């Protein structure tokens, strides 16, 4: 039986190479963005992923940002390969299965609209939304932040709008701000894909794919959801003029060692003597 799926994807470092906050800082000639983000994370002042929204609203150096600045950031974003082709394949459906493709990101919606113009329709993009002052042209409020549990709410709103069961939701992300939504999708027996080897996210996602080409996210979908084999998957890509040159499957073990092996041995000897 052919099915209808919601496929939702993060943006920064999932569909693109760089964080939009870093690009904005370079545009403004500001340094120390990553240090400020790390400081907010240590204080647990804002949800993971919402740091840029906080800085734009409250930091004196970032408050001067205008809509035009954010649109320029979007135009400067370097997308991963074949975002347009991925959107096209999903729009046409695969083997009779329908996929509604949405981008859900903590990045400002002005950045997302500019970066994905002509690729993803604006009504399929959900980003952080600001209120703007008519007098100064600066941000005067935060209307919506699509980070952390904000992404959970966005996915649920879309799922209900599309009248889909929870096991027909697919989410793709790369970082800590995607953890709440991945846990939510997993609980509903949906499917989650990590586009990063970061331990926090890779341990939660049902599959991990690493590539500079976003078409890679189709591989676990075709395998796990459509039950395709490698020859069928290769054939699909070949119809679009693409050949999978390298396809390595590895299992990752995360280990941490510390100094103090002599103490451990001494402790074991004492236990043995006792």
PyMOL commands that set and color helices and strands:
alter all, ss='L'
color gray80, all
select helices_A, chain A and resi 20-28+33-43+51-58+67-76+83-92+109-115+122-124+149-161+166-168+176-187+199-202+214-224+230-238+261-273
alter helices_A, ss='H'
color red, helices_A
select strands_A, chain A and resi 4-9+98-108+125-132+139-144+169-173+191-194+207-208
alter strands_A, ss='S'
color yellow, strands_A
deselect
rebuild
show_as cartoon
